[in-house]
Amino acid sequence: IIMETEPPKKKIKRGGKLRAHSNPLSDRALYYPLTPDEFKHKELYPLYFAEDPLSTEVPTMADIGCGFGGLTMALSEMFPDKLVLGVEIREKVVAIVKQKIERLQGEAKNSTTTPQMHHYRNASCLQANAMKHFPNYFRKGQLTKLFFLFPDPHFKKANHKRRIVSYTLLAEYAYALAEGGLLYTNTDVKDLHEWMVGHIEQHPLFQRLPDEEMRADPVLNLIMESSEESKKVAKAQGSKYPAVFRRLPLSQAKPRRAKQYNPY
């Protein structure tokens, strides 16, 4: 369903039950642009573009399935001059993240501490179904970093087609990632980790970073510690399985291999 008018504002009630996950393949009325050129991203960052209305800056970091925005806001702090976009399918969760960002922006505006509190003007959250509409939001080579942290494992084999990382979807992710851009994954489910690594490694345009290079990346600490799910896993003393992949240029594409994983 493509709707070009703005969705009606809904009042979010506090205390309501929030679903841990949502079926990305179910039919639902979501608002999305026909093409990335029609994506009015400036409306998501009013304070950022108020300072420079003529800026052509676009989101270059996307946190897919951002949950309650822990990583999104941590990235905005680490990269204050870059636009960070959290993408989440659950409407109520998106509303909560937006409220958090607005609160932090207000606190920063009134802050008298030294050094001044981070402004959070470069952080925002969008309700969207990334499995269906990812190409509608991001142009070719637009992103430098793409994150999939603690996605729904969909344990049943019949539901593996709902997993956010698949060989088919990786073509869309590779299209949106700039050459040399990085794709990050993390999960506490070993089977899902092996699934994601297996699919991404077999794609000709992705190369896994060696452990030494991954550990040297300052973003690694964020994907291990900043999201609400990562904190929950740490509290339960669970294991985490991170992996980072570089988007290869076409000239360095790996030879195609016979698929060893479910094409979903």
C-alpha positions in Angstrom: 0.0 0.0 0.0 1.4 3.4 -1.0 0.0 6.4 0.7 1.3 9.8 -0.2 -0.6 11.8 2.5 0.7 12.1 6.0 -0.5 9.5 8.5 -2.9 10.7 11.2 -1.3 11.4 14.6 -2.1 8.8 17.2 -1.9 9.3 20.9 0.4 6.7 22.5 -0.9 5.5 25.8 1.6 4.8 28.6 1.6 1.4 30.2 0.3 -0.4 27.1 1.8 -3.8 26.3 4.4 -3.7 23.6 5.0 -6.7 21.4 8.6 -8.0 21.4 8.5 -8.6 17.6 6.2 -8.1 14.6 5.6 -10.2 11.6 7.3 -8.4 8.7 5.4 -10.3 6.0 1.9 -9.5 7.3 -0.2 -7.0 5.3 -0.3 -3.6 7.0 -1.0 0.0 6.0 2.4 1.7 6.2 3.4 5.0 4.7 6.5 4.9 2.5 7.8 6.9 -0.5 7.8 5.7 -4.0 11.5 6.4 -4.4 14.3 7.7 -2.1 14.0 11.1 -3.9 10.5 11.4 -2.5 11.6 10.5 1.1 11.2 13.8 3.1 14.0 13.0 5.5 14.5 16.6 6.5 11.2 16.5 8.3 12.7 13.9 10.6 15.6 16.2 11.7 13.9 19.6 12.1 16.5 21.0 14.5 19.4 19.8 12.4 18.2 21.4 9.2 16.9 24.6 11.0 20.6 25.5 11.3 21.3 24.9 7.6 18.1 24.7 5.5 20.1 24.3 2.3 22.1 21.3 3.6 22.0 18.3 1.3 23.0 15.9 4.1 21.1 12.5 4.1 21.1 9.7 6.6 24.3 7.7 6.2 23.9 5.3 9.1 20.8 3.1 9.5 19.9 1.0 12.5 17.4 -1.6 11.2 15.1 -2.9 13.9 16.4 -0.2 16.2 14.1 -1.1 19.1 14.1 1.5 21.8 16.9 3.4 20.1 19.9 2.8 22.3 22.3 2.2 19.4 20.8 5.0 17.3 21.4 7.6 20.0 24.9 6.2 20.8 25.8 6.5 17.1 24.5 10.1 17.0 26.9 10.9 19.9 29.9 9.3 18.3 29.2 10.8 14.9 27.7 14.3 15.7 28.0 15.5 12.1 26.3 12.5 10.5 22.6 11.8 10.3 21.6 8.5 12.0 18.3 6.9 11.3 16.6 4.2 13.4 14.1 2.0 11.5 11.5 0.1 13.5 8.3 -1.6 12.4 6.4 -1.2 15.6 4.5 2.1 15.8 4.4 2.4 19.6 8.1 1.7 19.9 8.8 4.4 17.2 6.8 6.9 19.2 8.7 6.1 22.4 12.1 6.5 20.6 11.0 9.9 19.2 10.0 11.0 22.7 13.4 10.0 24.0 15.2 11.9 21.3 13.0 15.0 21.9 13.7 14.8 25.7 17.4 14.5 25.1 17.3 17.4 22.7 15.5 19.5 25.3 18.0 18.6 28.0 20.9 19.4 25.7 19.4 22.8 24.9 19.1 23.7 28.6 22.4 22.1 29.6 24.9 24.3 31.4 27.5 21.5 31.8 31.0 21.6 30.4 31.6 20.1 27.9 28.1 20.7 26.6 25.8 17.8 26.3 25.5 16.2 22.9 22.7 17.9 20.9 21.0 14.7 19.4 19.8 16.8 16.5 21.2 14.2 14.1 19.2 11.3 15.5 15.7 10.2 14.4 13.5 7.2 14.1 11.1 6.0 11.3 8.4 3.5 11.2 9.0 1.3 8.2 9.1 -2.4 7.1 12.7 -2.8 6.0 12.1 -6.2 4.5 9.6 -4.7 2.1 10.5 -1.1 1.6 14.3 -0.7 2.2 15.0 0.5 -1.4 12.3 3.1 -1.1 14.3 5.0 1.5 18.0 4.7 0.5 19.8 5.6 -2.7 22.6 3.7 -4.2 25.7 4.0 -2.1 24.1 6.3 0.4 24.9 4.4 3.6 28.3 4.0 5.2 27.2 1.9 8.1 24.2 -0.5 8.3 23.3 -2.3 11.6 21.2 -5.5 12.4 21.4 -6.0 16.1 19.5 -8.8 17.9 16.9 -9.3 15.2 14.0 -11.7 15.7 15.5 -15.2 15.3 12.3 -16.8 14.0 13.3 -20.1 15.4 10.8 -22.3 13.4 12.2 -23.4 10.0 8.9 -22.4 8.4 9.5 -18.8 9.6 13.1 -18.5 8.4 11.8 -16.5 5.4 11.0 -13.7 7.9 14.6 -13.3 9.0 16.0 -9.8 8.1 19.2 -11.1 6.7 18.8 -13.3 3.7 20.6 -13.8 0.4 17.9 -12.0 -1.5 17.7 -9.0 0.8 21.5 -8.7 0.8 21.3 -7.5 -2.8 19.3 -4.5 -1.5 21.7 -3.8 1.4 24.7 -4.0 -1.0 23.0 -1.5 -3.3 22.5 1.0 -0.5 25.9 0.6 1.1 28.8 2.6 -0.3 31.9 0.8 -1.4 33.9 0.2 1.7 30.8 0.7 3.9 30.3 -1.7 6.8 27.5 -4.0 7.7 27.3 -4.9 11.4 25.4 -7.9 13.0 25.1 -9.0 16.6 22.9 -11.6 18.3 22.7 -13.8 21.4 21.4 -16.7 19.3 24.3 -18.8 17.9 22.2 -20.5 15.3 21.1 -17.1 14.0 24.6 -15.8 14.0 25.8 -18.7 11.9 22.8 -18.1 9.6 23.6 -14.4 9.1 27.4 -15.0 8.7 26.7 -17.9 6.3 24.4 -15.8 4.1 26.6 -12.7 4.1 29.8 -14.5 3.4 28.4 -16.3 0.4 27.4 -12.9 -1.2 30.0 -11.7 -3.7 29.9 -8.1 -2.5 30.6 -8.7 1.2 33.8 -9.6 2.9 34.0 -10.4 6.7 36.4 -8.4 8.7 39.1 -10.4 10.5 38.6 -10.4 14.3 41.6 -8.1 14.9 40.2 -5.5 12.5 36.8 -5.8 14.0 38.1 -5.3 17.5 39.9 -2.2 16.4 36.7 -0.6 15.2 35.4 1.9 17.9 31.8 1.1 16.8 32.2 -2.5 18.1 31.8 -1.3 21.7 28.5 0.3 20.7 27.0 -2.8 19.1 28.0 -4.8 22.1 26.8 -2.5 24.9 24.5 0.4 23.8 21.3 -1.2 22.7 18.6 -2.2 25.2 18.7 -5.8 24.0 22.5 -6.0 24.5 22.1 -4.7 28.0 19.4 -7.3 28.7 21.7 -10.1 27.4 24.6 -8.8 29.6 22.4 -8.7 32.6 21.4 -12.4 32.0 25.1 -13.2 31.5 24.4 -14.4 28.0 26.7 -14.7 25.0 26.9 -12.2 22.1 28.1 -13.0 18.6 29.1 -10.0 16.6 30.3 -9.9 13.0 31.3 -7.0 10.7 31.4 -7.1 6.9 32.8 -4.7 4.3 31.0 -3.8 1.1 33.3 -4.7 -1.7 33.6 -2.7 -5.0 32.4 -4.5 -8.1 35.9 -4.9 -9.3 36.7 -7.0 -6.2 33.5 -9.0 -6.1 34.1 -12.6 -5.0 33.3 -15.5 -7.4 29.8 -16.8 -7.0 29.5 -20.0 -5.0 26.7 -22.6 -4.9 24.2 -21.6 -2.3 24.6 -23.6 0.9 21.8 -21.8 2.8 18.1 -21.4 2.4 17.6 -18.6 -0.2 15.0 -16.9 2.1 
